[in-house]
Amino acid sequence: MAHLDRPSLIDSVTIVSSANGWSGEIHLVTADEFPDPNAGPPAATLTDVRSELKVPLGGVRADGLLLWITDLGDGDGSYRVEINEILVEGTAVG
């Protein structure tokens, strides 16, 4: 879960990670929500991620995001995903 300093219109999210072909979902949340990946459809579905991925989100308003890993991919047998950086680009509002 990543909380933003202020509500924002999120243009894109860039994820720098391990290159093992993992999959997941990005869920955007507001300040009064508890992050729940079952509460509704994800803002983005990620499949076969290998290293760096930029996900356009089109200026959706949110206070934070949840990166939900759904598949650990085909790594070296260690059953893990390494998230090195999450960069959120957009415009703060309010």
Residue pairs with C-beta under 8 A, 6 or more apart in sequence:
1 29
1 35
1 64
1 65
1 66
2 64
2 65
2 66
2 67
2 86
2 88
3 63
3 64
4 62
4 63
4 64
4 65
4 88
4 92
5 92
6 92
6 93
6 94
7 30
7 31
7 61
7 62
7 63
7 92
7 93
7 94
8 61
8 62
8 63
8 88
8 90
8 91
8 92
8 93
9 59
9 60
9 61
9 90
9 91
9 93
10 28
10 57
10 59
10 60
10 61
10 62
10 65
10 88
10 89
10 90
11 56
11 57
11 58
11 59
11 89
11 90
11 91
12 54
12 55
12 56
12 57
12 88
12 89
12 90
13 26
13 44
13 54
13 55
13 57
13 65
13 86
13 87
13 88
13 89
14 52
14 53
14 54
14 55
14 85
14 86
14 87
14 89
15 46
15 49
15 52
15 53
15 55
15 67
15 83
15 85
15 86
15 87
16 51
16 52
16 83
16 84
16 85
16 86
16 87
17 49
17 51
17 52
17 53
17 81
17 82
17 83
17 84
18 51
18 73
18 75
18 80
18 81
18 82
18 84
19 50
19 51
20 50
20 72
20 73
20 74
20 75
20 76
20 81
21 48
21 49
21 50
21 73
21 74
21 75
22 46
22 48
22 49
22 69
22 71
22 72
22 73
22 81
23 45
23 46
23 47
23 48
23 49
23 69
23 70
23 71
23 73
24 45
24 46
24 49
24 67
24 68
24 69
24 70
24 71
24 81
25 37
25 42
25 44
25 45
25 46
25 67
25 68
25 70
26 42
26 43
26 44
26 46
26 55
26 57
26 65
26 66
26 67
26 68
27 35
27 36
27 37
27 39
27 40
27 42
27 43
27 65
27 66
27 68
28 43
28 57
28 60
28 62
28 64
28 65
29 35
29 62
29 63
29 64
29 65
29 66
30 61
30 62
30 63
31 63
31 64
33 39
35 64
35 66
37 66
37 68
42 68
43 57
43 60
43 65
44 55
44 57
46 53
46 55
48 73
49 73
57 90
59 90
59 91
61 93
65 86
65 88
67 83
67 86
69 81
72 79
72 80
72 81
73 81
75 81
